[in-house]
């Protein structure tokens, strides 16, 4: 990841990027490192067990995603991209003793009211059977946004209040490989237009699914939209009802995430 991030920084200055997404995919076979899994579970709030959290293969596939976006034939630099949505389909529970064949590719380039968006797709297969799918939507901002997103006039009643520690971004960066400066240091976050560090969107989604452990079926889809940044340290309100879940600022009610399990 250090090598890839060095390429990202150098590539940010590269002129004349192509207009289209590359027509290729990257693959990797992985075996789960149980020590790493334990650390991930602890950062995100999952219980320690041999069954993989539904968001964990996303972390395993992240180096492939970064490798793809750091290449010279990718139309956007990863620096400055905004993660606006993620959809995970778990077809069955994944076990820590299974070898995963990962595949990552980019597609679905199209317009967005604030610029251009695309989707990074990922798959995990075991013995040739696709058991997990992932689709992360990213925005390349080219225009200023309009009014802040709201989930209606009043947020739903909180099911739980989370206190999010100030080192959450650094801890998640260590286990995920996503060391975007806006998540790890306040001064770096200010340089990118944030008043302080913000939590990773995928940490927030993982924390939501960890709160629902024991209530989710063996096979399901969890689809989320990331809204306003969750500044850390901070307090967030988690709400869940009838398959829908949200995360709001505990004081102001401003939305951070909305999602649905089906």
C-alpha angles and dihedrals in degrees: 000000000000089000091048093049090051088055090048092054093047092044092054087074094048113118126212102035116186120260097225134063116254115264097226142087135219124220137194137173114219139185116206116253102218094204089055090047091052091051092048091049090052095050094048100037100248122146117253109257143125093258112092119238109248091244095049098086087056087064091048091051095044095091089057091050091050092046089054094048094044092058122106092242095060114103098220136043113238087229107096097013113136119220103221104167147007133193122190124187115194110192093185137347114287120221127218092234094059123099111232124211105208127200127185131183140156126238145139099067109183148137125291127188088249099039135296129336135195138175129238107209125201136183135188120201132186117204090342096312117116105229103165136032132190133188120185118188116210130191126213101203115223100154135040116265123247126224117347113265117260132189094218127296097302129027117237120265112281120254090191140356116227125203105211112205122226093242094055092101093051093046093049091045089056095054098036102040089230099128097165105161093234088069102044111042133026095220092050090047090054090052087059094048101267121121090222141345118309131206119255113259091229091052089055091050092047091049090053093051090045088056088055097050110136093027100068124090123239092257123034147128123244113196122183140176119209114221129168117003118266103230117213137255090036149115123259132190117223119202130185131179134150095349095312123108136181140183119213136173104271093225108032100027092230110156122249101170141000124192149160135214117210 
